[in-house]
């Protein structure tokens, strides 16, 4: 393996295409498009900023401005699934976690749009959750798609 010149920084760039699916209720036929992962539009933390909202966006902008070497932050960001443990509904949100300084970190937090309780990142199957429209536990994964 070839060594890098002194003072060089190795930056790993991962270009991916986001994946998604339709969440369909078999009872009331409500359908919601769920986008997961990241696309080419999210090639860096700065490029991901337009997907972040409100106070979280302002905090990230401050972090980037306060740290001239912010591109060295350990960060993860993606469209991800979150579940509400109170009303048992599924939500897609743009998640960001940035580690900086001496073990400090910033992480986006979300509230349920229905009951305002905190959402938790989830890996449960879609049929674990209830439909936001009719309240029945009849959600199924519909057509899959790629997005960018």
Residue frames relative to the residue before (quaternion, step in Angstrom):
aa qw qx qy qz dx dy dz
X 1.0000 0.0000 0.0000 0.0000 0.00 0.00 0.00
X 0.4367 -0.7067 0.4999 0.2447 3.54 -0.92 0.93
X 0.3544 -0.7368 0.5292 0.2270 3.58 -0.91 0.84
X 0.4641 -0.6702 0.5107 0.2732 3.53 -1.23 0.57
X 0.5758 -0.5757 0.4363 0.3829 3.60 -1.11 0.56
X 0.6280 -0.5393 0.4029 0.3905 3.58 -1.16 0.59
X 0.7919 0.2786 -0.2319 0.4914 3.55 -0.94 0.95
X 0.5294 0.6288 -0.4187 0.3860 3.60 1.23 -0.09
X 0.2408 -0.7419 0.6094 0.1421 3.52 -1.19 0.57
X 0.2717 -0.7456 0.5879 0.1569 3.54 -0.87 0.98
X 0.0726 -0.7914 0.6070 0.0056 3.56 -0.68 1.10
X 0.2298 -0.7689 0.5853 0.1156 3.53 -0.75 1.10
X 0.0935 -0.7919 0.6028 0.0259 3.55 -0.70 1.08
X 0.0943 -0.7819 0.6156 0.0277 3.54 -0.79 1.04
X 0.1079 -0.7874 0.6054 0.0435 3.56 -0.61 1.11
X 0.0484 0.8067 -0.5835 0.0804 3.53 -0.63 1.10
X 0.3501 -0.6774 0.5904 0.2645 3.49 -1.32 0.15
X 0.4625 -0.6831 0.4914 0.2793 3.53 -0.94 0.86
X 0.2468 -0.7386 0.6093 0.1494 3.53 -1.25 0.55
X 0.0170 -0.8103 0.5857 -0.0008 3.53 -1.13 0.55
X 0.1273 -0.7700 0.6179 0.0954 3.51 -1.36 0.04
X 0.4604 -0.6282 0.5397 0.3195 3.54 -1.30 0.27
X 0.2245 -0.7288 0.6311 0.1419 3.56 -0.94 0.93
X 0.0388 -0.8318 0.5521 -0.0437 3.56 -0.49 1.22
X 0.2985 -0.7235 0.5946 0.1841 3.54 -1.04 0.85
X 0.3738 -0.7489 0.5081 0.2031 3.56 -0.76 1.04
X 0.6351 0.5372 -0.3267 0.4487 3.60 1.24 -0.37
X 0.8325 0.1756 -0.0672 0.5212 3.60 0.59 -1.13
X 0.4347 -0.7395 0.4097 0.3104 3.59 1.35 -0.01
X 0.3178 0.7284 -0.5343 0.2880 3.61 1.18 0.46
X 0.0887 -0.7912 0.6044 0.0280 3.58 -1.04 0.81
X 0.0378 -0.7799 0.6248 -0.0015 3.55 -1.04 0.86
X 0.3528 -0.7152 0.5616 0.2207 3.58 -0.92 0.91
X 0.1248 -0.7782 0.6146 0.0341 3.56 -0.86 1.04
X 0.1002 -0.7817 0.6146 0.0348 3.59 -0.71 1.11
X 0.0788 -0.8038 0.5897 0.0033 3.58 -0.87 0.99
X 0.7548 0.3835 -0.2850 0.4494 3.54 -1.26 0.49
X 0.4760 -0.6316 0.5139 0.3322 3.53 -1.23 -0.58
X 0.2770 -0.7356 0.5919 0.1786 3.52 -1.26 0.41
X 0.7517 -0.3740 0.2793 0.4659 3.55 -1.27 -0.15
X 0.5885 0.5900 -0.3668 0.4134 3.59 1.15 -0.52
X 0.7150 0.3998 -0.2373 0.5222 3.61 1.23 -0.35
X 0.1636 0.8440 -0.4948 0.1271 3.59 0.88 0.93
X 0.7841 0.0963 -0.0644 0.6097 3.60 1.25 -0.28
X 0.6831 -0.4613 0.3558 0.4404 3.56 -1.29 0.18
X 0.6491 0.5107 -0.3208 0.4637 3.60 0.97 -0.82
X 0.6646 0.5040 -0.3028 0.4611 3.57 0.96 -0.86
X 0.6558 0.5149 -0.3070 0.4589 3.60 1.16 -0.52
X 0.4714 0.7237 -0.4163 0.2842 3.61 1.21 -0.43
X 0.6558 0.5162 -0.3529 0.4231 3.69 0.83 -0.73
X 0.6474 0.5139 -0.3217 0.4619 3.61 1.20 -0.38
X 0.6235 0.5148 -0.3265 0.4895 3.60 1.30 -0.21
X 0.2352 -0.8073 0.5344 0.0860 3.59 -0.98 0.84
X 0.8825 0.2131 -0.1079 0.4050 3.51 -1.41 0.34
X 0.8465 -0.0883 0.1057 0.5143 3.53 -1.04 -0.94
X 0.6179 0.5571 -0.3458 0.4339 3.58 1.01 -0.76
X 0.6507 0.5085 -0.3161 0.4670 3.58 0.96 -0.82
X 0.6596 0.5015 -0.3095 0.4666 3.59 0.92 -0.87
X 0.6479 0.5128 -0.3209 0.4630 3.62 0.99 -0.78
X 0.6557 0.5011 -0.3101 0.4720 3.59 0.97 -0.81
X 0.6320 0.5237 -0.3314 0.4654 3.59 0.98 -0.79
X 0.6399 0.5150 -0.3152 0.4754 3.59 1.02 -0.81
X 0.6448 0.5211 -0.3205 0.4583 3.60 0.91 -0.87
X 0.6634 0.5013 -0.3008 0.4670 3.57 0.90 -0.93
X 0.6879 0.4825 -0.2844 0.4617 3.61 0.91 -0.87
X 0.6940 0.4874 -0.2723 0.4547 3.60 1.05 -0.78
X 0.7567 0.3150 -0.1673 0.5479 3.59 1.19 -0.48
X 0.2909 -0.8019 0.4945 0.1665 3.60 -0.12 1.26
X 0.7243 0.3706 -0.2376 0.5306 3.62 1.16 -0.44
X 0.1556 0.8432 -0.4996 0.1233 3.57 1.12 0.72
X 0.5791 0.5928 -0.3880 0.4033 3.60 1.14 -0.47
X 0.6324 0.5111 -0.3308 0.4790 3.59 1.29 -0.14
X 0.4133 0.7001 -0.4790 0.3310 3.60 1.27 -0.02
X 0.3817 -0.6369 0.6012 0.2953 3.51 -1.21 0.54
X 0.1222 0.8174 -0.5498 0.1213 3.56 -0.49 1.14
X 0.0762 -0.7444 0.6593 0.0734 3.49 -1.30 0.48
X 0.0893 0.7795 -0.6150 0.0787 3.54 -1.03 0.80
X 0.1821 0.7737 -0.5804 0.1771 3.52 -1.02 0.89
X 0.4761 -0.5577 0.5692 0.3718 3.50 -1.34 0.26
X 0.0381 0.8216 -0.5614 0.0913 3.58 -0.64 1.13
X 0.4980 -0.6405 0.5012 0.3009 3.53 -1.34 0.31
X 0.0650 -0.7683 0.6367 0.0091 3.52 -1.08 0.89
X 0.2045 -0.7794 0.5817 0.1110 3.54 -1.09 0.72
X 0.3264 -0.7008 0.5955 0.2184 3.52 -1.22 0.58
X 0.3331 -0.7659 0.5201 0.1785 3.57 -0.63 1.13
X 0.6228 0.5522 -0.3402 0.4376 3.59 1.22 -0.37
X 0.8189 0.1679 -0.0891 0.5415 3.61 0.70 -1.00
X 0.4186 -0.7659 0.4169 0.2538 3.58 1.34 0.24
X 0.4376 0.6748 -0.4716 0.3616 3.56 0.95 0.96
X 0.4088 -0.7041 0.5432 0.2050 3.54 -1.28 0.58
X 0.0315 -0.8035 0.5934 -0.0346 3.57 -0.97 0.94
X 0.2695 -0.7178 0.6137 0.1881 3.56 -1.14 0.69
X 0.0484 0.7863 -0.6130 0.0609 3.56 -0.94 0.94
X 0.4367 -0.6540 0.5376 0.3043 3.58 -1.25 0.41
X 0.1704 -0.8235 0.5407 0.0216 3.54 -0.35 1.37
X 0.0085 -0.7807 0.6246 -0.0166 3.56 -1.04 0.87
X 0.0377 0.7535 -0.6563 0.0117 3.54 -1.06 0.82
X 0.0272 -0.7969 0.6021 -0.0417 3.57 -0.79 1.10
X 0.1633 -0.7564 0.6270 0.0896 3.57 -0.89 1.00
X 0.0750 0.7999 -0.5857 0.1068 3.57 -0.84 0.99
X 0.7930 0.3300 -0.2206 0.4621 3.55 -1.33 0.12
X 0.7502 -0.3499 0.3119 0.4664 3.51 -1.08 -0.88
X 0.8075 -0.2577 0.1201 0.5169 3.56 0.50 1.18
X 0.4491 0.6666 -0.4719 0.3624 3.59 1.23 0.26
X 0.0146 -0.8034 0.5945 0.0320 3.56 -1.18 0.44
X 0.2310 -0.7146 0.6434 0.1483 3.48 -1.38 0.46
X 0.0235 0.7918 -0.6085 0.0466 3.56 -0.96 0.89
X 0.4440 -0.6814 0.5048 0.2893 3.57 -0.91 0.87
X 0.1242 -0.7576 0.6383 0.0566 3.53 -1.16 0.76
X 0.1568 -0.8121 0.5608 0.0383 3.54 -1.03 0.81
X 0.2539 -0.7333 0.6100 0.1604 3.52 -1.29 0.54
X 0.5695 -0.5863 0.4644 0.3409 3.52 -1.20 0.64
X 0.4498 -0.7040 0.4888 0.2512 3.57 -0.94 0.90
X 0.6590 0.5024 -0.3029 0.4707 3.57 1.26 -0.28
X 0.8395 0.1590 -0.0476 0.5174 3.60 0.64 -1.12
X 0.4216 -0.7430 0.4189 0.3079 3.61 1.35 -0.13
X 0.4389 0.6552 -0.4864 0.3762 3.63 1.19 0.37
X 0.6292 -0.5578 0.3896 0.3758 3.57 -1.24 0.46
X 0.3442 -0.7197 0.5698 0.1973 3.54 -1.06 0.87
X 0.2325 -0.7623 0.5947 0.1058 3.55 -1.14 0.76
X 0.5034 -0.6317 0.4892 0.3289 3.59 -0.94 0.89
X 0.0792 -0.8421 0.5333 -0.0158 3.56 -0.76 1.02
X 0.1747 -0.7506 0.6282 0.1069 3.49 -1.31 0.52
X 0.3490 0.7453 -0.4866 0.2931 3.57 1.30 0.38
X 0.5426 -0.5897 0.4652 0.3761 3.61 -1.12 0.49
X 0.6497 -0.5670 0.3517 0.3643 3.55 -1.14 0.69
X 0.6653 0.5223 -0.3191 0.4275 3.62 1.01 -0.69
X 0.4894 0.6376 -0.4273 0.4139 3.59 1.32 0.10
X 0.7314 0.4444 -0.2057 0.4746 3.58 1.20 -0.64
X 0.4451 -0.6797 0.5178 0.2680 3.54 -1.31 0.42
X 0.5897 -0.5655 0.4552 0.3539 3.53 -1.28 0.51
X 0.4653 -0.6869 0.4865 0.2739 3.60 -0.92 0.91
X 0.6786 0.5098 -0.2892 0.4426 3.60 1.09 -0.64
X 0.8340 0.1946 -0.0822 0.5097 3.62 0.68 -1.05
X 0.4689 -0.7174 0.4150 0.3055 3.61 1.23 -0.24
X 0.5387 0.6207 -0.4123 0.3931 3.60 1.24 0.05
X 0.4345 -0.6889 0.5250 0.2469 3.52 -1.19 0.66
X 0.4100 0.7135 -0.4550 0.3404 3.55 0.73 1.16
X 0.2993 0.7592 -0.5226 0.2469 3.61 1.03 0.74
X 0.0209 -0.7721 0.6352 -0.0071 3.53 -1.07 0.83
X 0.4855 -0.6440 0.5054 0.3068 3.53 -1.20 0.58
X 0.2328 -0.7797 0.5714 0.1070 3.54 -0.81 1.07
X 0.8445 -0.1574 0.1320 0.4945 3.52 -1.16 -0.71
X 0.3191 -0.7260 0.5811 0.1827 3.56 -1.07 0.86
X 0.0029 -0.7949 0.6067 -0.0015 3.55 -1.22 0.55
X 0.3748 -0.6707 0.5859 0.2577 3.54 -1.32 0.37
X 0.0550 -0.7956 0.6028 0.0258 3.59 -1.07 0.66
X 0.1106 -0.7742 0.6170 0.0872 3.53 -1.29 0.34
